[in-house]
């Protein structure tokens, strides 16, 4: 069993008032996700390494049979040392609220990857098959059957996949719990014997791997969408629909999805099949290029983000109310939106530059620029000695969610407001953040950004457009207020296709 999140939320969420601040001697910093078994938190070891810590739900914790199975699964998980699994770090099986901690994997899940980027190339999928099959070998050697292998339980790191939550289904598979209607596993990736309540084996996980491969290579589950009962019926009685699966993968997937367990390949067979494929060869390696460039950039960005020390400060999570239906715009279809009309321009930078050019020609520009450079905290030789950097006071970080494009972020007030109401704002649009006409912004090359870096970046490389695609892995950017006294460092948490955008904001005020 692993303590990695198996949900779909890609980024850290602030701790709520109901969340504990410490478990088992580990200080909690953020929420990573939650699911049917409990809540997963980001914590750090005393030496500073990030870990994922899962706290079990209270109703499970109060069930003696669950506790017994949980302790058994933790003991088994400690024996699993596969390179493609998340290693168990610590546990508290006897704690009032049982918990388990594993090494933290900062990458997105396969489910998130497919949702954002679409089906994966054949070579990438084949390498995933080899890595996941090796993970299953390590899990099965320890006497564990995963029981819930699915795209949300496979995380992507730069050097290959990581299978998480192995054995967690068995821990919950107690009579007192299943008697309440809790179904163990995920219908779309369940083997027939599992759906029928019969004994499971390593072949059960191979079936789930076949369904996973069909999904990540085509974007569709092999037994279709719809209610769970429909998916379970198809799993047991119907053949999978593999028409959208690439031809190079179809036979391998069909082999895994055999109805009878003895008709499925073993994990060694799957690895051998990958070795034999001309797109991979005898040495499947997770080297540069094994992931498409867009996905590789997201994974690398998350890895760098995970290495940053987590700030210990208060967090506030705010969500705007659901917006009223927007009236249809009159006139010609496709006309510019009012937001674009308001946000579309920028202040006349060329006029400012031309003015300074004229001043330079008359010899007065240096004296005029020196105070400005000192005020902005930029260093350099102004004729009056090096400029002194300004001091900034930092406000609490807040995480805000705009439900759609009819709202914007009020940077001064630190809240979500209806569009076109804030004077200093950041407006989420279809694929980018829109800046005020009189605002300045800067996007660094790396993942560290403070107010001094922001000032220097704005002076040397300001930006006018901030695309979501450039902010993978919570890459920060900053926005400076028109009066140049406030700076806000922003990190994009999530931008969903339905227009819902979540970001975190750290405000700095110049003193």
For each residue, the residues with C-beta under 8 A, 3 or more apart:
1: 70 73 74 77 88 100 165 166 167 168 171
2: 52 54 77 85 86 88 100 102 163 164 165 166 168
3: 40 51 52 53 54 86 99 100 101 102
4: 32 40 52 54 86 102 104 105 155 162 164 165
5: 9 32 33 34 35 40 52
6: 33 35 109 148 152 153 164 165
7: 33 34 35 152
8: 33 109 111 112 115 152
9: 5 13 32 33 494
10: 108 112 493 494
11: 474 493 494 502
12: 29 30 31 32 42 493
13: 9 30 31 32 317 399 493
14: 30 31 315 316 317 397 399 504
15: 19 21 28 29 30 31 41 315
16: 19 31 317
17:
18:
19: 15 16 28 31 39 41
20: 23 28 55
21: 15 27 28
22: 25 26 27 28
23: 20 26 28 41 43 53 55 92 95 97 99
24: 53 90 92 95 99 101
25: 22
26: 22 23 43 44 45 51 53 90 101
27: 21 22 43 44 312
28: 15 19 20 21 22 23 41 42 43 53
29: 12 15 41 42 43 44 310 312
30: 12 13 14 15 41 42 310 315
31: 12 13 14 15 16 19 34 39 40 41 42
32: 4 5 9 12 13 40 41 42 52
33: 5 6 7 8 9 39 40
34: 5 7 31 38 39 40
35: 5 6 7 38 40
36: 57 172 182
37: 54 56 57 60 168 171 172
38: 34 35 54 55 56 57 60
39: 19 31 33 34 54 55
40: 3 4 5 31 32 33 34 35 52 53 54 55
41: 15 19 23 28 29 30 31 32 52 53 54 55
42: 12 28 29 30 31 32 50 51 52 53 104 310
43: 23 26 27 28 29 50 51 52 53 101
44: 26 27 29 48 49 50 51 310
45: 26 48 49 51 89
46:
47:
48: 44 45 309
49: 44 45 103 104
50: 42 43 44 104 106 306 310
51: 3 26 42 43 44 45 89 90 101 102 103 104
52: 2 3 4 5 32 40 41 42 43 86 101 102 103 104 105
53: 3 23 24 26 28 40 41 42 43 99 100 101
54: 2 3 4 37 38 39 40 41 99 100 101
55: 20 23 38 39 40 41 97 98 99
56: 37 38 60 61 66 70 97 98 99
57: 36 37 38 60 61
58: 61 62 97
59: 62 63
60: 37 38 56 57 63 66 70 98 172 177
61: 56 57 58 66 67 96 97 98
62: 58 59
63: 59 60 66 67 174 176 177
64: 67 68
65: 68 69 174 175 176 177
66: 56 60 61 63 69 70 171 172 174 176 177
67: 61 63 64 70 71 93 98
68: 64 65 71 72
69: 65 66 72 73 170 171 172 173 174
70: 1 56 60 66 67 73 74 93 98 171
71: 67 68 74 75 93 94
72: 68 69 75 76 171
73: 1 69 70 76 77 144 167 168 170 171
74: 1 70 71 77 78 88 91 93 100
75: 71 72 78 79
76: 72 73 79 80 142 143 144 167
77: 1 2 73 74 80 88 100 142 144 166 167
78: 74 75 88 91
79: 75 76 142
80: 76 77 85 87 88 138 139 141 142 144 166
81: 85 87 138
82: 85 134 135 137 138 139 163
83: 134 138 160
84: 131 132 134 135 138 160 161 162 163
85: 2 80 81 82 135 138 139 162 163 164 166
86: 2 3 4 52 102 103 104 105 155 162 163 164
87: 80 81 102 103
88: 1 2 74 77 78 80 91 100 101 102
89: 45 51 101 102 103
90: 24 26 51 100 101
91: 74 78 88 98 99 100 101
92: 23 24 95 97 98 99 100
93: 67 70 71 74 98
94: 71 98
95: 23 24 92 98 99
96: 61
97: 23 55 56 58 61 92
98: 55 56 60 61 67 70 91 92 93 94 95
99: 3 23 24 53 54 55 56 91 92 95
100: 1 2 3 53 54 74 77 88 90 91 92
101: 3 24 26 43 51 52 53 54 88 89 90 91
102: 2 3 4 51 52 86 87 88 89 164
103: 49 51 52 86 87 89
104: 4 42 49 50 51 52 86 306
105: 4 52 86 155 157 162 164
106: 50 157 302 303 305 306
107: 155 156 157 158 162 299 302 303
108: 10 112 113 116 155 156 298 299 302
109: 6 8 112 113 151 152 153 154 155 156
110: 113 114 128 151 152 154 155 156 161 212 216
111: 8 114 115 150 151 152
112: 8 10 108 109 115 116 152
113: 108 109 110 116 117 120 156 216 295
114: 110 111 117 118 119 120 151 215 216 219
115: 8 111 112
116: 108 112 113 298
117: 113 114 120 292 294 295
118: 114 219
119: 114 216 217 218 219
120: 113 114 117 124 125 128 216 217 292 295
121: 124 125 292
122: 125 126 217 246 248 249 279
123: 126 127 279 280 290
124: 120 121 127 128 290 291 292
125: 120 121 122 128 129 213 216 217 246 249
126: 122 123 129 130 249 274 277 279 280 284
127: 123 124 130 131 160 274 280 284 286 290
128: 110 120 124 125 131 132 154 160 161 213 216
129: 125 126 132 133 209 213 252 270 271 273 274
130: 126 127 133 134 270 271 274 275 280 284
131: 84 127 128 134 135 160 161 286
132: 84 128 129 135 136 149 154 161 163 209 212
133: 129 130 136 137 209 267 268 270 271 274
134: 82 83 84 130 131 137 138 267 271
135: 82 84 85 131 132 138 139 161 162 163
136: 132 133 139 140 146 149 163 202 205 206 209 267
137: 82 133 134 140 141 267 268
138: 80 81 82 83 84 85 134 135 141 142
139: 80 82 85 135 136 142 144 145 146 163 166 167 205
140: 136 137 143 144 145 202 205 267
141: 80 137 138
142: 76 77 79 80 138 139
143: 76 140
144: 73 76 77 80 139 140 166 167 170
145: 139 140 167 170 200 201 202 204 205
146: 136 139 149 153 163 165 166 167 169 205 208
147: 167 168 169 170 173 184 185 194 200 204 205
148: 6 153 165 168 169 184 185 186 189 208
149: 132 136 146 153 154 163 189 205 208 209 212
150: 111 153 154 186 188 189 208 211 212
151: 109 110 111 114 154 212 215 216
152: 6 7 8 109 110 111 112
153: 6 109 146 148 149 150 163 164 165
154: 109 110 128 132 149 150 151 161 162 163 164 212
155: 4 86 105 107 108 109 110 161 162 164
156: 107 108 109 110 113 161 162 291 295 299
157: 105 106 107 160 161 162 299 303
158: 107 286 296 299 300 303
159: 286
160: 83 84 127 128 131 157 286 290
161: 84 110 128 131 132 135 154 155 156 157
162: 4 84 85 86 105 107 135 154 155 156 157
163: 2 82 84 85 86 132 135 136 139 146 149 153 154 166
164: 2 4 6 85 86 102 105 153 154 155
165: 1 2 4 6 146 148 153 168 169
166: 1 2 77 80 85 139 144 146 163
167: 1 73 76 77 139 144 145 146 147 170 171
168: 1 2 37 73 147 148 165 171 172
169: 146 147 148 165 172 173 184 185
170: 69 73 144 145 147 167 173 184
171: 1 37 66 69 70 72 73 167 168
172: 36 37 60 66 69 168 169 177 182 184
173: 69 147 169 170 177 178 184
174: 63 65 66 69 177 178
175: 65 178 179
176: 63 65 66 179 180
177: 60 63 65 66 172 173 174 180 182
178: 173 174 175 181 182 183 184
179: 175 176
180: 176 177
181: 178
182: 36 172 177 178
183: 178 187 228
184: 147 148 169 170 172 173 178 194
185: 147 148 169 189 190 194
186: 148 150 189 190
187: 183 190 195 228 231 232 235
188: 150 211 215 221 223 231
189: 148 149 150 185 186 208 211 212 221
190: 185 186 187 194 195 207 208 231 232 235
191: 194 195 200 203 204 207 208 235 261
192: 195 196 207 235 236 259
193: 196 198 199 200 201 204 261
194: 147 184 185 190 191 197 198 200 204
195: 187 190 191 192 232 235 236
196: 192 193 236
197: 194
198: 193 194
199: 193
200: 145 147 191 193 194 204
201: 145 193 204 261
202: 136 140 145 205 206 266 267
203: 191 206 207 261 262 264
204: 145 147 191 193 194 200 201 207 208 261
205: 136 139 140 145 146 147 149 202 208 209
206: 136 202 203 209 210 256 264 265 266 267 270
207: 190 191 192 203 204 210 211 256 257 258 261 264
208: 146 148 149 150 189 190 191 204 205 211 212
209: 129 132 133 136 149 205 206 212 213 256 270
210: 206 207 213 214 222 252 253 254 255 256 257 264
211: 150 188 189 207 208 214 215 221 222 223 240 256 257
212: 110 132 149 150 151 154 189 208 209 215 216
213: 125 128 129 209 210 216 217 245 249 252 253 256
214: 210 211 217 218 220 221 222 240 242 245 249 253 257
215: 114 151 188 211 212 218 219 220 221 222
216: 110 113 114 119 120 125 128 151 212 213
217: 119 120 122 125 213 214 245 246 249 253
218: 119 214 215 242 244 245 246
219: 114 118 119 215 244
220: 214 215 224 225 241 244
221: 188 189 211 214 215 224 225 231
222: 210 211 214 215 240 241 242 245 253 257
223: 188 211 231 234 235 238 240 241
224: 220 221 230 231 234 241
225: 220 221 231
226: 230 231
227: 230 231
228: 183 187 231 232
229: 232 233
230: 224 226 227 233 234
231: 187 188 190 221 223 224 225 226 227 228 234 235
232: 187 190 195 228 229 235 236
233: 229 230 236 237 238
234: 223 224 230 231 237 238
235: 187 190 191 192 195 223 231 232 238
236: 192 195 196 232 233 259
237: 233 234
238: 223 233 234 235
239:
240: 211 214 222 223 253 254 257
241: 220 222 223 224 244
242: 214 218 222 245 250 253 254
243:
244: 218 219 220 241
245: 213 214 217 218 222 242 249 250 253
246: 122 125 217 218 249 250
247: 250
248: 122 277 279
249: 122 125 126 213 214 217 245 246 252 253
250: 242 245 246 247 253 254
251: 254 255
252: 129 210 213 249 255 256 270 273
253: 210 213 214 217 222 240 242 245 249 250 256 257
254: 210 240 242 250 251 257 258
255: 210 251 252 258 263 264 265
256: 206 207 209 210 211 213 252 253 264 265 270
257: 207 210 211 214 222 240 253 254 264
258: 207 254 255 261 263 264
259: 192 236 263
260: 263 264
261: 191 193 201 203 204 207 258 264
262: 203
263: 255 258 259 260
264: 203 206 207 210 255 256 257 258 260 261
265: 206 255 256 269 270 273
266: 202 206 269 270
267: 133 134 136 137 140 202 206 270 271
268: 133 137 271 272
269: 265 266 272 273
270: 129 130 133 206 209 252 256 265 266 267 273 274
271: 129 130 133 134 267 268 274 275
272: 268 269 275 276
273: 129 252 265 269 270 276 277
274: 126 127 129 130 133 270 271 277 280 284
275: 130 271 272 280 281 282 283 284
276: 272 273
277: 126 248 273 274 280 281
278: 281
279: 122 123 126 248
280: 123 126 127 130 274 275 277 284
281: 275 277 278 284
282: 275
283: 275
284: 126 127 130 274 275 280 281
285: 290
286: 127 131 158 159 160 290
287: 290
288: 296
289: 296
290: 123 124 127 160 285 286 287
291: 124 156 295 296 299
292: 117 120 121 124 295 296
293: 296 297
294: 117 297 298 469
295: 113 117 120 156 291 292 298 299
296: 158 288 289 291 292 293 299 300
297: 293 294 300 301 472 473
298: 108 116 294 295 301 302 472 473
299: 107 108 156 157 158 291 295 296 302 303 473
300: 158 296 297 303 304 473
301: 297 298 304 305 447 472 473 474 475
302: 106 107 108 298 299 305 306 472 473 474
303: 106 107 157 158 299 300 306 307 473
304: 300 301 307 308 446 447 473
305: 106 301 302 308 447 473 474 475
306: 50 104 106 302 303
307: 303 304
308: 304 305 447 448
309: 48
310: 29 30 42 44 50
311: 397
312: 27 29
313: 394 396 397
314: 396 397
315: 14 15 30 396 397 398 399
316: 14 396 397 398 399
317: 13 14 16 398 399 400 401
318: 398 399 400 401 415 416
319: 400 401 403 416
320: 323 400 401 402 403 407 416 417
321: 403
322: 403
323: 320 326 403 404 406 407 418
324:
325:
326: 323 406
327:
328:
329: 335 337
330:
331: 335
332: 335
333:
334:
335: 329 331 332
336: 340 341 344
337: 329 340 341 405
338: 341 342 419 420
339: 342 343 405 419 420 427 429 434
340: 336 337 343 344 429 434
341: 336 337 338 344
342: 338 339 420
343: 339 340 427 429 434 435 436 437
344: 336 340 341
345: 437
346: 349 435 437 464
347: 352 437 438
348: 351 352
349: 346 352 353
350: 353 354
351: 348 354 355
352: 347 348 349 355 356
353: 349 350 356 357
354: 350 351 357 358
355: 351 352 358 359
356: 352 353 359 360 365 368 369
357: 353 354 360 361
358: 354 355 361 362
359: 355 356 362 364 365 368
360: 356 357 363 364 365 366
361: 357 358
362: 358 359
363: 360 366
364: 359 360 367 368
365: 356 359 360 368 369
366: 360 363 369 370 382 383
367: 364 370 383
368: 356 359 364 365 371 372
369: 356 365 366 372 373 382
370: 366 367 373 374 382 383 384 387
371: 368 374 375
372: 368 369 375 376
373: 369 370 376 378 380 382 387 459
374: 370 371 377 378 382 384 387 388
375: 371 372 390 484
376: 372 373 390 455 458 459 484
377: 374 387 388 389 390 451 452 455 456
378: 373 374 387 455 456 459
379: 386 387 389
380: 373 386 387
381: 386
382: 366 369 370 373 374 385 387
383: 366 367 370
384: 370 374
385: 382
386: 379 380 381
387: 370 373 374 377 378 379 380 382
388: 374 377
389: 377 379 452
390: 375 376 377 451 455 510 511
391: 510 511
392: 451 487 508 509 510 511
393: 508 509 511
394: 313 506 507 508
395: 414 506 507 508 509
396: 313 314 315 316
397: 14 311 313 314 315 316 504 505 506
398: 315 316 317 318 414 504 505
399: 13 14 315 316 317 318 493 502 503 504 505
400: 317 318 319 320 409 414 415 416 502 503 504 505
401: 317 318 319 320 416 500 501 502
402: 320 405 407 408 409 416 428 500 501 502
403: 319 320 321 322 323 406 407 499 500
404: 323 407 498 499 500
405: 337 339 402 419 427 428 429 430 499
406: 323 326 403 418 419
407: 320 323 402 403 404 416 417 418 419 428
408: 402 416 417 418 419 420 421 422 425 426 427 428
409: 400 402 415 416 417 422 425 426 427 428 503 505
410: 413 414 415 416 417 421 422 424 425
411: 414 422 424 425 426 479 481 486 488 505 507
412: 422 423 424 481 486
413: 410 417 422
414: 395 398 400 410 411 505 507
415: 318 400 409 410
416: 318 319 320 400 401 402 407 408 409 410
417: 320 407 408 409 410 413 421 422 425
418: 323 406 407 408 421
419: 338 339 405 406 407 408 427
420: 338 339 342 408
421: 408 410 417 418
422: 408 409 410 411 412 413 417 425
423: 412 436
424: 410 411 412 436 439 481 482 486
425: 408 409 410 411 417 422 436
426: 408 409 411 433 434 435 479 488 490 503
427: 339 343 405 408 409 419 433 434 435
428: 402 405 407 408 409 433 434 495 499 501
429: 339 340 343 405 432 433 434
430: 405 499
431: 467 468 469
432: 429 465 466 467 468
433: 426 427 428 429 466 468 490
434: 339 340 343 426 427 428 429
435: 343 346 426 427 439 441 464 466 479
436: 343 423 424 425 439 482
437: 343 345 346 347
438: 347 482
439: 424 435 436 479 480 481 482
440: 458 462 479 480
441: 435 458 462 463 464 466 477 478 479 480
442: 453 454 457 458 461 462 463 477 478
443: 457 463 466 470 471 475 477
444: 447 448 449 453 457 475 476 477
445:
446: 304
447: 301 304 305 308 444 473 474 475 476
448: 308 444 453 476
449: 444 453 454 476 477 478 489
450: 453 454 489
451: 377 390 392 454 455 478 487 489 508 510
452: 377 389 455 456
453: 442 444 448 449 450 456 457 478
454: 442 449 450 451 457 458 478 480 487 489
455: 376 377 378 390 451 452 458 459 480 487
456: 377 378 452 453 459 460
457: 442 443 444 453 454 460 461 462 478
458: 376 440 441 442 454 455 461 462 478 480
459: 373 376 378 455 456 462
460: 456 457
461: 442 457 458
462: 440 441 442 457 458 459
463: 441 442 443 466 477
464: 346 435 441
465: 432
466: 432 433 435 441 443 463 470 471 477
467: 431 432 470 471
468: 431 432 433 471 492 495
469: 294 431 472
470: 443 466 467 475
471: 443 466 467 468 474 475 477 491 492
472: 297 298 301 302 469 475
473: 297 298 299 300 301 302 303 304 305 447
474: 11 301 302 305 447 471 491 492 493 504
475: 301 305 443 444 447 470 471 472 491 492
476: 444 447 448 449 489 490 491
477: 441 442 443 444 449 463 466 471 489 490
478: 441 442 449 451 453 454 457 458 487 488 489 490
479: 411 426 435 439 440 441 487 488 490
480: 439 440 441 454 455 458 484 486 487
481: 411 412 424 439 484 485 486 487
482: 424 436 438 439
483: 486
484: 375 376 480 481 510
485: 481 509 510
486: 411 412 424 480 481 483 507 508 509 510
487: 392 451 454 455 478 479 480 481 507 508 510
488: 411 426 478 479 505 506 507 508
489: 449 450 451 454 476 477 478 505 506 508
490: 426 433 476 477 478 479 503 504 505 506
491: 471 474 475 476 503 504
492: 468 471 474 475 495 501 502 503
493: 10 11 12 13 399 474 502 503 504
494: 9 10 11 500 501 502
495: 428 468 492 500 501 502
496: 499 500 501
497:
498: 404
499: 403 404 405 428 430 496
500: 401 402 403 404 494 495 496
501: 401 402 428 492 494 495 496
502: 11 399 400 401 402 492 493 494 495
503: 399 400 409 426 490 491 492 493
504: 14 397 398 399 400 474 490 491 493
505: 397 398 399 400 409 411 414 488 489 490
506: 394 395 397 488 489 490
507: 394 395 411 414 486 487 488
508: 392 393 394 395 451 486 487 488 489
509: 392 393 395 485 486
510: 390 391 392 451 484 485 486 487
511: 390 391 392 393
